[in-house]
Amino acid sequence: QVQLVESGGGLVQAGDSLRLSCTASGLTHSTYARAWFRRAPGKQREFVAGILWNSGATVYADSVKGRFTVSRDSAKNTVYLQMISLKPEDTAVYYCATRRSSSLAYPKSAGLYDYWGQGTQVTVSS
């Protein structure tokens, strides 16, 4: 049984930092990409950042470039999202997801991912 477990969310003030973690277990296939998405209240789930598992190449949404950093620890099967200079508009439930198969371009659509975590709440107060 595949499980992705996120942790690290919380309530912070604008300008603060948080680091989210997502550890996978039960994966029987290799990982091509792992990504972070978020869903703010009343909005659709959106891509935040992603990483190609083998090369470590990263991709970011324009809204978080320069503030968020995605990284991975292959030995721990864990992906991280370091978030700095948080803004109230970053408030959302953050989900990690994993994709098995390769693609020509980095997959930013939620429908392209095979497994999802349960999400962790990040709330940024002004």
C-alpha distance (Angstrom), angle and dihedral (degrees) to the residues before:
residue distance angle dihedral
Q1 . . .
V2 3.78 . .
Q3 3.78 116.7 .
L4 3.77 131.0 -179.3
V5 3.77 113.0 -170.0
E6 3.79 120.8 -167.7
S7 3.77 125.1 -162.3
G8 3.78 140.2 165.7
G9 3.77 102.4 69.7
G10 3.76 123.1 133.2
L11 3.78 149.2 128.7
V12 3.79 115.4 -60.7
Q13 3.77 138.7 159.3
A14 3.77 125.8 -106.9
G15 3.78 110.1 -79.8
D16 3.80 94.0 28.5
S17 3.79 127.3 117.9
L18 3.78 135.5 -126.0
R19 3.78 135.0 -179.4
L20 3.77 119.6 -147.4
S21 3.78 123.0 -160.2
C22 3.77 131.1 -162.0
T23 3.79 121.4 -170.5
A24 3.77 122.5 -169.1
S25 3.77 127.7 -151.5
G26 3.77 135.2 174.9
L27 3.79 95.0 32.7
T28 3.79 110.5 150.9
H29 3.80 95.7 178.7
S30 3.75 129.7 61.6
T31 3.77 118.0 -97.4
Y32 3.78 121.3 -116.1
A33 3.77 99.7 179.2
R34 3.74 140.0 -3.5
A35 3.75 123.2 -161.9
W36 3.76 146.1 -179.7
F37 3.78 121.2 -129.4
R38 3.77 130.0 176.6
R39 3.77 138.0 -157.6
A40 3.74 119.7 -155.7
P41 3.81 120.5 -161.7
G42 3.78 110.2 -75.1
K43 3.79 93.6 4.9
Q44 3.76 136.9 99.5
R45 3.76 123.1 -102.1
E46 3.79 109.9 -87.7
F47 3.77 135.9 -165.1
V48 3.80 114.3 -106.2
A49 3.80 108.8 170.7
G50 3.75 140.4 -25.6
I51 3.76 143.2 -170.2
L52 3.78 134.1 -153.2
W53 3.77 104.1 -126.3
N54 3.79 99.8 -140.9
S55 3.79 102.3 38.0
G56 3.78 99.3 29.7
A57 3.79 91.2 -132.5
T58 3.79 111.6 158.0
V59 3.79 137.0 -150.2
Y60 3.80 128.7 -166.8
A61 3.75 139.5 -167.7
D62 3.79 111.6 -113.4
S63 3.79 90.7 -117.3
V64 3.81 92.9 64.0
K65 3.80 103.3 32.9
G66 3.77 111.0 128.6
R67 3.80 92.5 16.0
F68 3.81 105.2 58.8
T69 3.79 127.8 52.6
V70 3.78 124.8 -168.0
S71 3.79 120.2 -157.6
R72 3.77 139.2 160.3
D73 3.77 141.3 -143.9
S74 3.78 105.2 -152.3
A75 3.79 93.7 -169.8
K76 3.81 89.7 58.1
N77 3.81 94.4 37.3
T78 3.78 86.1 -128.6
V79 3.77 133.5 138.0
Y80 3.79 122.7 -160.8
L81 3.78 135.4 -157.8
Q82 3.76 114.1 -158.5
M83 3.79 109.6 -163.4
I84 3.79 123.5 -169.0
S85 3.79 133.3 173.2
L86 3.77 89.8 26.0
K87 3.79 118.2 -160.6
P88 3.79 130.9 -157.4
E89 3.80 88.2 -110.4
D90 3.81 88.7 63.4
T91 3.81 88.1 69.4
A92 3.79 107.2 121.6
V93 3.76 145.9 106.8
Y94 3.79 106.5 -81.4
Y95 3.78 119.8 -146.6
C96 3.76 131.8 -172.5
A97 3.77 121.8 -147.9
T98 3.76 137.0 -175.8
R99 3.79 132.4 -147.4
R100 3.79 125.4 -160.4
S101 3.78 105.7 -165.2
S102 3.76 128.7 63.9
S103 3.78 125.4 -114.3
L104 3.77 137.4 -167.1
A105 3.76 94.1 -115.9
Y106 3.75 129.0 28.2
P107 3.82 107.2 -82.9
K108 3.78 110.7 -117.5
S109 3.78 99.2 162.6
A110 3.79 117.0 97.3
G111 3.79 90.7 -138.0
L112 3.80 90.9 65.1
Y113 3.79 93.7 66.4
D114 3.77 124.8 91.4
Y115 3.79 104.6 -157.5
W116 3.76 135.2 26.2
G117 3.75 139.0 -164.8
Q118 3.78 124.0 -129.4
G119 3.78 94.0 -107.3
T120 3.78 136.1 -116.2
Q121 3.80 124.7 -123.8
V122 3.79 119.8 -120.1
T123 3.79 115.8 -172.4
V124 3.79 121.0 -177.1
S125 3.77 116.9 -168.3
S126 3.80 122.8 -156.1
